[in-house]
Amino acid sequence: MKLLLVEDDPSMQAALQRALGRRSIDITPCTDGAQALATWRATSPDVVLLDLTLPGLDGLHVLEQARQAGLATPVLILTARGTVGDRIIGLNTGADDYLAKPFDLDELEARLRALHRRRLSTGASTLSYTVGPLRYDRDSGAIYHGAEVLELTPRELALLQALMAKPGHAVSKERLFELVFPGEADVQYEAVEVVVYRLRKKLAATGVKLVTLRGLGYLLKAEA
């Protein structure tokens, strides 16, 4: 597993490198937000371990910009901010998991490997999907219109990825809800419709339509 470790505390970074390195994890360390984004794009890690309190660009902004850029790598937030509110903000921004300091090293490793397995299980042999002029690169998580990356919010990206992974097939609203709003029990199913509406507007000039199939869900269709 290739891990991007974003942690500005030298002692914490060194301890994690030693401990996780002994467990056959290949670690690339970063100490600030801007460096983390550049390294993330350049190295395509399997998992990102991200501290929130960083110099310059904080962890939430790093995560937000990464998701907007189409970087879909699983992210585990590791931080001293342990309140429920902070956890919700992190997950809503696009994190996949959250672990507050202090933590147990065995639990950290287990969570990292679970995220890695999830990535492997969803990374089928097909590395990209196309619908008309749109292309979903599963390796990077980005969706392209021609040579340009579509600028999407994390929720729009998650919904479009789900539809492009099932070309020609409808995806139910319930399944989309699970993918777009994971673990958010207080959000209504109708919230999917809001994301669909916004995504339709962004797809209007791409030659691809987001079609509603009553009783079945949604699918993507290339315009003739």
C-alpha positions as CSV (number, residue, x, y, z in Angstrom):
1,M,0.0,0.0,0.0
2,K,1.3,3.5,-0.9
3,L,0.4,6.0,1.7
4,L,0.6,9.8,1.5
5,L,1.1,11.0,5.1
6,V,0.3,14.7,5.6
7,E,1.4,15.7,9.1
8,D,3.3,18.8,10.1
9,D,4.4,17.7,13.6
10,P,7.9,16.3,13.1
11,S,7.8,13.8,16.0
12,M,4.3,12.5,15.0
13,Q,5.4,12.2,11.4
14,A,8.6,10.3,12.3
15,A,6.8,8.0,14.7
16,L,4.2,7.1,12.1
17,Q,6.8,6.6,9.4
18,R,8.7,4.2,11.6
19,A,5.6,2.3,12.9
20,L,3.7,2.0,9.6
21,G,6.9,1.4,7.6
22,R,7.6,-1.7,9.7
23,R,4.1,-2.9,8.6
24,S,5.0,-2.9,4.9
25,I,3.4,0.4,4.1
26,D,5.2,2.6,1.6
27,I,5.0,6.2,3.0
28,T,5.5,9.5,1.3
29,P,5.5,12.3,3.9
30,C,4.4,15.9,3.5
31,T,4.3,18.7,6.0
32,D,2.1,21.4,4.5
33,G,-1.1,21.7,2.5
34,A,0.3,23.0,-0.8
35,Q,3.0,20.3,-0.9
36,A,0.4,17.7,-0.1
37,L,-1.8,18.6,-3.1
38,A,1.1,18.6,-5.5
39,T,2.4,15.3,-4.2
40,W,-1.0,13.8,-4.3
41,R,-1.4,14.6,-8.0
42,A,2.1,13.4,-8.8
43,T,2.3,10.1,-6.9
44,S,-1.3,8.7,-7.0
45,P,-1.3,7.1,-3.5
46,D,-3.6,4.3,-2.5
47,V,-4.7,6.1,0.7
48,V,-4.1,9.6,2.2
49,L,-3.6,10.0,5.9
50,L,-4.4,13.7,6.5
51,D,-4.0,15.9,9.5
52,L,-6.3,18.9,9.6
53,T,-4.0,21.5,11.3
54,L,-1.5,22.3,8.7
55,P,0.5,25.5,7.9
56,G,-0.7,27.6,5.0
57,L,-3.5,25.5,3.6
58,D,-5.3,23.5,6.3
59,G,-6.4,19.9,5.9
60,L,-10.1,20.6,5.1
61,H,-9.1,23.0,2.3
62,V,-6.6,20.4,1.0
63,L,-9.3,17.8,0.9
64,E,-11.9,20.1,-0.7
65,Q,-9.5,21.2,-3.5
66,A,-8.4,17.6,-4.1
67,R,-12.0,16.4,-4.5
68,Q,-12.8,19.3,-6.8
69,A,-9.8,18.3,-8.9
70,G,-11.2,14.8,-9.2
71,L,-8.7,13.1,-6.9
72,A,-10.8,10.3,-5.5
73,T,-8.2,8.6,-3.3
74,P,-9.6,7.3,0.0
75,V,-8.8,9.8,2.8
76,L,-8.5,9.1,6.6
77,I,-8.5,12.3,8.6
78,L,-6.2,12.1,11.6
79,T,-6.5,15.0,14.0
80,A,-6.8,16.3,17.6
81,R,-10.1,17.9,16.7
82,G,-12.4,15.1,18.0
83,T,-15.8,16.7,18.3
84,V,-18.8,15.3,16.4
85,G,-19.1,18.6,14.5
86,D,-15.5,18.5,13.2
87,R,-16.1,14.8,12.2
88,I,-19.2,15.7,10.2
89,I,-17.5,18.6,8.5
90,G,-14.6,16.4,7.5
91,L,-16.9,13.7,6.1
92,N,-19.0,16.2,4.3
93,T,-15.9,17.6,2.7
94,G,-15.1,14.3,1.2
95,A,-13.2,12.2,3.8
96,D,-13.8,8.5,4.0
97,D,-12.9,7.9,7.6
98,Y,-11.9,9.9,10.7
99,L,-9.7,9.0,13.7
100,A,-9.1,11.4,16.6
101,K,-5.8,11.7,18.4
102,P,-4.6,10.0,20.6
103,F,-5.2,6.7,18.7
104,D,-4.3,3.1,18.8
105,L,-1.7,2.2,16.1
106,D,-3.4,-1.2,15.4
107,E,-6.7,0.6,14.9
108,L,-5.1,3.1,12.6
109,E,-3.5,0.3,10.5
110,A,-6.8,-1.6,10.3
111,R,-8.7,1.5,9.1
112,L,-6.0,2.3,6.5
113,R,-6.1,-1.3,5.1
114,A,-9.9,-1.3,5.1
115,L,-9.8,1.8,2.9
116,H,-7.2,0.2,0.7
117,R,-9.2,-3.0,0.3
118,R,-12.3,-0.9,-0.6
119,R,-10.3,0.9,-3.3
120,L,-9.1,-2.4,-4.7
121,S,-12.5,-4.0,-4.7
122,T,-14.0,-1.1,-6.6
123,G,-11.0,-0.8,-9.0
124,A,-12.1,-3.4,-11.5
125,S,-10.0,-4.4,-14.5
126,T,-11.5,-1.6,-16.5
127,L,-9.5,1.5,-15.8
128,S,-11.8,3.9,-17.5
129,Y,-15.4,4.3,-18.7
130,T,-16.7,6.5,-21.4
131,V,-20.2,7.9,-22.1
132,G,-20.1,10.0,-25.3
133,P,-17.4,12.6,-24.9
134,L,-17.1,12.0,-21.1
135,R,-14.4,9.7,-19.7
136,Y,-14.1,8.5,-16.1
137,D,-10.5,7.6,-15.2
138,R,-10.8,5.1,-12.3
139,D,-7.2,5.4,-11.5
140,S,-7.3,9.1,-10.7
141,G,-11.0,9.4,-10.0
142,A,-11.2,12.3,-12.4
143,I,-13.9,12.7,-15.1
144,Y,-12.9,14.4,-18.3
145,H,-14.8,16.2,-21.0
146,G,-12.3,15.8,-23.9
147,A,-9.0,16.8,-22.4
148,E,-10.5,19.0,-19.6
149,V,-11.3,17.8,-16.1
150,L,-14.9,18.5,-15.2
151,E,-15.1,20.9,-12.2
152,L,-17.5,19.2,-9.8
153,T,-18.3,19.2,-6.1
154,P,-17.4,16.1,-4.2
155,R,-21.1,15.0,-4.2
156,E,-21.5,15.7,-7.9
157,L,-18.4,13.8,-8.6
158,A,-19.5,10.8,-6.5
159,L,-22.9,10.7,-8.3
160,L,-21.4,11.0,-11.8
161,Q,-18.7,8.3,-11.0
162,A,-21.5,6.0,-9.9
163,L,-23.5,6.5,-13.1
164,M,-20.4,6.2,-15.4
165,A,-19.4,3.0,-13.7
166,K,-22.7,1.5,-14.9
167,P,-22.9,2.6,-18.5
168,G,-26.3,2.0,-20.1
169,H,-27.8,0.9,-16.8
170,A,-30.0,2.8,-14.3
171,V,-28.7,3.3,-10.8
172,S,-31.4,3.6,-8.1
173,K,-31.9,6.7,-6.0
174,E,-31.2,4.6,-2.9
175,R,-27.9,3.3,-4.2
176,L,-26.9,6.9,-5.2
177,F,-27.8,8.1,-1.8
178,E,-25.5,5.6,-0.2
179,L,-22.6,6.7,-2.4
180,V,-23.2,10.4,-2.3
181,F,-24.2,10.8,1.4
182,P,-22.4,7.9,3.2
183,G,-23.4,7.5,6.8
184,E,-25.5,10.7,6.8
185,A,-28.7,9.3,8.5
186,D,-30.2,12.8,9.0
187,V,-30.3,13.5,5.2
188,Q,-33.4,12.7,3.2
189,Y,-33.4,10.7,0.0
190,E,-34.7,13.8,-1.9
191,A,-31.2,15.3,-1.4
192,V,-30.1,13.2,-4.3
193,E,-32.5,15.1,-6.5
194,V,-30.7,18.4,-5.6
195,V,-27.3,16.9,-6.6
196,V,-28.9,15.5,-9.9
197,Y,-30.3,18.9,-10.7
198,R,-27.0,20.7,-10.3
199,L,-25.1,18.0,-12.2
200,R,-27.6,18.2,-15.1
201,K,-26.8,21.9,-15.5
202,K,-23.1,21.2,-15.6
203,L,-23.6,18.4,-18.2
204,A,-25.8,20.5,-20.4
205,A,-22.9,21.5,-22.8
206,T,-21.1,18.1,-22.7
207,G,-23.3,16.1,-25.1
208,V,-24.4,13.8,-22.3
209,K,-27.8,13.7,-20.6
210,L,-28.6,12.6,-17.1
211,V,-31.9,10.8,-17.6
212,T,-34.6,10.0,-14.9
213,L,-36.3,6.6,-15.3
214,R,-39.4,6.7,-13.2
215,G,-39.3,3.9,-10.6
216,L,-35.8,2.8,-11.7
217,G,-33.4,5.6,-11.0
218,Y,-31.0,7.6,-13.2
219,L,-28.7,6.8,-16.1
220,L,-26.4,8.7,-18.4
221,K,-27.1,8.8,-22.2
222,A,-25.0,10.3,-24.9
223,E,-26.9,12.6,-27.2
224,A,-27.2,11.6,-30.8
